[in-house]
Structures are given as structure tokens and as C-alpha cells.
């Protein structure tokens, strides 16, 4: 069995381990392993790790990123769904007392409790198949991490960081930017992974805002309303309000005066409002609803 010190930043090393495990990476689980040492260093450097840090990693895979996290952080909690990979990690990283390895599906794991328990940073090569859903859970948690560094599909990275009126701008953009300042730090070629995915990836760094743009509104309320608006993103704001808000007890004249008060044109569409404008609108709707 490969030991802790064996480098896994080459396709040959990764193929050898997978052959040893008699394992074919699963597309349904988004298993694409990082094999580029330069990108690995850039990725982990962006996390600004200290020995006082407790880090959450989702989808450690063969442990390429995990090894670097263990060397730099005080504690690492890694969640891996694939039991074969969990067994491999338990054997190869058994000497690392600062690792907690959990054999769970991150979509079902108690992430909120882990974050509340002290995991202040998320550093992960997120699975393509479910990375966005996991990310939204993390960044809207009551104890959301101070820093998030993730690799995601390039189109997801563009959606996370897009500005108003861009094609990529939507619910994910507003959600992320409500709670974090988001930057695409590096585009990563698909050749830096094995198996090679069809699309490029990107490293995105999210730095938590001191206060969410929406103030003390509950994330569930924010997500629910954003989903209602963006599910009909081509409709005008005035039309959407007239369809959505009567069920919440809001009259037409109240909606019209609200838009005037906020300086919003009733002909604007959801994609035209900045995260700050969405924050003002959601706070106003919460106050009236």
C-alpha cells in the first residue's frame, strides 16, 4: 500500500494507486483527482493556513490536498463518501493525529454542526456532481467559515462571481455575494486532473463578509425568495412582485410604493439587480411581510 510520503501529483502515481485499489473513478461521484503540483501549491497557499486553524475538506479522494492541509493546519476534518478511498486514507494517513476522517455523503453529513464546532475554513476540490449544493449549505450555515477555497467547474466559478446583467449572473451569484466577497483566483486546465474532465475548472476564494448584506435575515428566507424570483428571471420585477407577494399579504399599491422607495424600476428583471439591491429589497419585503 502506498505510504504517506508518496507523491500523488502525477498521472502515473494516481494510476498506480487506483490500480492497486482496483478502482475506476466514478463520474457519478465527480471523482477527478488533482495531479499538478504547481496548482496544488497555489490552491493550498490561498487558504492562508496556520497551526491554529481547523479545516473542513469535502471529497479528499486520494488525499493529495489532505496531505498539504495536515502539514499546515492544526486539525483537518475530511468527509469522503467512497468507502474504498476511506480505507485507503485510513491506512496511508494513520500516523496523522490531526486528521478526523468521516465516511459519509457530504450532502447528508452534519456540516452545520462541524462548522459550529470550530471548522473555520473550507478547503476542497469539490466533486463536480454535487459541489454547488454542498457549497450553498456551507456558506449559508449559521457558523459559516471565515474563508472558503474551492475548485469548481469554470462555469460554476463564473456564476459565483458574476455581476448584474451578465449571462452567468443568477441566484448562485446573489447567494454567494450576499455572504462573501468572491474572487476567481485561477483558471485550472482540465489537464491538471485525472481522469481528465471535459471542462476546465477554477479556484475560487470566498472571504466572509463581517455582516451579510441582508443583515439578520434568515438564510432560508433569503434562498426561498431568491428562488421564487430567479425561477422566472425573464419576467419584470413589477410582474413578479404582483405574482409572489399577494400570497404574503402584500397589496399592489404597497408593492408600487416599495419599488419607488428603493429606486427600482418595475421593468427591471431579477438579473439586473445587484446583490446590494437584492439585500435592500429582501429586507423591505421581510419588514412588510
C-alpha positions in Angstrom: 0.0 0.0 0.0 1.3 3.5 -0.9 2.6 5.3 2.2 2.1 8.8 3.4 5.1 10.3 1.7 4.4 9.0 -1.8 3.7 12.0 -4.1 0.4 11.8 -5.9 0.9 14.8 -8.2 1.4 12.9 -11.4 -0.9 10.7 -13.5 1.4 7.8 -13.1 1.3 7.8 -9.3 -2.5 8.2 -9.3 -3.0 5.4 -11.9 -0.8 3.2 -9.8 -2.8 3.8 -6.6 -6.1 3.3 -8.5 -4.8 0.1 -10.0 -3.7 -1.1 -6.5 -7.2 -0.3 -5.2 -8.8 -2.0 -8.3 -10.8 1.2 -8.7 -12.2 3.1 -11.6 -13.0 6.7 -10.7 -16.8 7.3 -10.7 -18.2 10.0 -12.9 -21.4 10.0 -10.9 -19.4 10.9 -7.8 -17.3 13.6 -9.6 -14.0 11.9 -8.9 -11.3 13.9 -10.7 -8.0 13.9 -8.8 -5.6 16.8 -8.9 -2.3 15.8 -10.4 -0.5 19.2 -10.8 2.0 20.1 -8.1 2.1 23.8 -9.0 -1.7 24.1 -8.9 -1.8 22.2 -5.6 0.6 24.7 -4.0 -1.3 27.7 -5.3 -4.6 26.2 -4.1 -3.4 25.5 -0.6 -1.4 28.7 -0.3 -4.7 30.6 -0.9 -6.1 29.2 2.3 -3.6 31.1 4.4 -3.4 28.2 6.9 -2.0 28.4 10.4 -1.4 25.8 13.0 -4.4 27.3 14.9 -6.7 26.6 12.0 -9.3 23.8 11.9 -10.1 22.9 8.3 -13.0 21.1 6.6 -12.3 19.2 3.4 -15.0 17.6 1.4 -14.1 14.8 -1.0 -10.4 14.2 -0.1 -10.2 11.4 -2.7 -6.6 10.1 -2.6 -5.5 12.7 -0.1 -3.4 14.9 -2.4 -4.8 18.1 -0.9 -5.3 16.4 2.5 -1.6 15.8 3.0 -0.8 19.5 2.5 -3.6 20.6 4.8 -2.4 18.2 7.5 1.1 19.7 7.3 -0.1 23.3 7.6 -3.2 23.3 9.7 -3.9 22.3 13.3 -6.8 20.0 12.5 -8.4 18.6 9.4 -11.9 17.1 9.2 -12.3 15.2 5.9 -15.5 13.8 4.6 -15.3 11.0 1.9 -18.3 9.2 0.5 -16.3 6.4 -1.3 -15.6 3.6 1.3 -12.7 2.3 -0.8 -11.0 5.7 -0.6 -11.8 6.0 3.1 -10.0 2.7 3.8 -7.0 3.9 1.7 -6.8 7.2 3.6 -7.1 5.5 7.0 -4.1 3.3 6.1 -1.9 5.9 4.4 -2.6 8.7 6.9 -2.8 6.6 10.1 0.2 8.4 11.5 -1.6 11.8 11.3 -3.2 12.5 14.7 -4.7 15.8 13.5 -7.0 14.1 11.0 -10.6 13.2 11.5 -11.9 11.1 8.6 -15.6 10.6 8.1 -17.1 8.0 5.8 -20.2 10.0 4.8 -22.1 11.6 2.0 -21.4 15.4 2.4 -24.9 16.1 1.3 -26.2 14.3 4.3 -23.4 14.9 6.8 -24.0 17.4 9.7 -21.9 20.1 8.1 -23.6 22.9 10.2 -22.5 21.1 13.4 -18.9 20.7 12.2 -18.7 24.4 11.3 -20.2 25.3 14.7 -17.7 23.0 16.3 -14.8 25.1 15.0 -14.0 24.4 11.4 -13.3 27.9 10.3 -12.1 27.2 6.8 -13.3 25.0 3.9 -10.6 23.9 1.5 -11.8 21.4 -1.1 -11.5 20.1 -4.6 -15.3 19.9 -4.7 -17.0 17.0 -6.5 -18.4 18.2 -9.9 -21.6 16.2 -9.3 -22.8 18.0 -6.2 -20.3 20.7 -5.4 -22.8 23.6 -5.8 -25.3 22.1 -3.4 -22.6 21.5 -0.8 -21.2 25.0 -1.2 -24.6 26.6 -0.6 -25.1 24.6 2.5 -21.7 25.7 3.9 -21.9 29.4 3.1 -25.5 29.8 4.4 -24.8 27.9 7.7 -25.2 29.8 10.9 -21.5 29.4 11.7 -20.3 29.9 8.1 -16.5 29.6 7.6 -14.3 32.7 7.5 -12.5 31.6 4.4 -13.5 29.2 1.6 -11.1 28.0 -1.1 -12.5 25.6 -3.6 -12.0 24.2 -7.1 -15.2 24.0 -9.1 -16.2 23.8 -12.7 -15.3 27.0 -14.5 -18.9 27.8 -15.4 -19.8 27.5 -11.7 -17.0 29.8 -10.7 -18.3 32.4 -13.3 -21.8 32.1 -11.8 -20.4 32.6 -8.3 -18.6 35.8 -9.1 -20.7 37.3 -11.9 -22.1 40.8 -11.8 -25.6 42.1 -12.6 -26.9 41.8 -16.2 -24.2 39.2 -17.1 -25.3 35.9 -18.7 -23.8 34.0 -15.8 -25.5 36.1 -13.1 -28.3 34.5 -11.1 -29.4 33.0 -7.9 -26.0 31.5 -7.1 -24.3 34.8 -7.7 -26.5 36.7 -5.3 -26.4 34.0 -2.7 -22.6 33.8 -2.6 -22.0 37.5 -2.8 -24.6 38.2 0.0 -22.4 36.4 2.5 -18.9 36.5 0.9 -16.6 38.5 -1.2 -15.8 36.2 -4.1 -12.8 36.1 -6.5 -11.8 33.7 -9.2 -8.1 33.3 -8.3 -7.0 30.9 -11.1 -8.4 29.0 -14.1 -7.2 25.4 -14.0 -6.9 23.4 -17.2 -8.7 20.1 -17.3 -5.3 18.5 -17.9 -4.4 19.1 -14.3 -6.8 16.4 -13.2 -7.1 12.6 -13.7 -9.3 11.4 -15.1 -9.3 14.5 -17.3 -12.8 16.2 -17.1 -14.3 17.7 -20.3 -14.2 21.2 -19.0 -11.8 23.5 -17.2 -12.0 24.3 -13.5 -11.3 27.4 -11.5 -10.0 28.1 -8.0 -12.4 30.4 -6.2 -11.7 32.1 -2.9 -14.5 33.4 -0.7 -13.8 35.7 2.2 -16.7 36.1 4.7 -18.2 39.5 5.0 -18.2 40.9 8.5 -22.0 41.0 8.2 -24.2 39.6 5.4 -25.6 42.2 3.0 -29.0 41.2 4.2 -28.3 41.9 7.8 -30.1 39.5 10.2 -32.4 37.8 7.7 -32.5 34.1 7.9 -30.7 32.3 5.0 -33.8 30.0 4.4 -35.9 33.1 3.8 -33.3 34.6 1.5 -32.9 31.4 -0.6 -36.7 30.8 -0.8 -37.5 34.3 -2.1 -34.5 34.4 -4.5 -35.5 31.0 -5.9 -39.1 32.3 -6.5 -37.8 35.4 -8.3 -35.0 33.8 -10.3 -37.1 30.8 -11.4 -38.9 33.4 -13.6 -35.9 35.6 -14.3 -37.1 36.9 -17.7 -40.2 38.5 -16.1 -40.2 42.1 -14.9 -39.9 42.9 -11.3 -43.3 44.5 -11.0 -44.9 41.5 -12.5 -43.0 39.1 -10.3 -44.0 41.1 -7.2 -47.6 41.0 -8.1 -47.4 37.2 -8.5 -45.3 36.4 -5.5 -46.2 38.9 -2.8 -50.1 38.8 -2.6 -49.8 35.3 -1.1 -47.7 37.0 1.7 -50.4 39.7 2.3 -48.9 42.5 0.3 -51.2 44.8 -1.7 -50.5 46.2 -5.2 -50.2 49.7 -4.0 -47.7 48.7 -1.4 -45.6 46.9 -4.0 -45.5 50.0 -6.2 -44.6 52.3 -3.4 -41.9 49.9 -2.3 -40.2 49.9 -5.7 -40.3 53.7 -5.8 -38.9 53.9 -2.3 -35.9 51.6 -3.3 -35.3 53.4 -6.6 -36.1 50.3 -8.6 -37.8 50.4 -12.0 -40.7 47.9 -12.2 -39.5 46.9 -15.6 -36.1 45.6 -14.2 -35.6 41.9 -14.2 -34.1 39.8 -11.4 -30.7 39.6 -13.3 -30.5 43.4 -13.3 -30.4 43.9 -9.5 -27.0 43.9 -7.8 -26.6 41.8 -4.6 -26.8 45.1 -2.6 -30.1 46.0 -4.3 -31.4 42.4 -3.6 -30.4 42.9 0.0 -32.4 46.1 0.3 -35.4 44.5 -1.5 -35.4 41.4 0.6 -35.1 43.4 3.9 -38.0 45.6 2.8 -40.2 42.6 1.9 -39.4 40.9 5.2 -40.4 44.1 7.1 -43.7 44.3 5.2 -44.4 40.5 5.3 
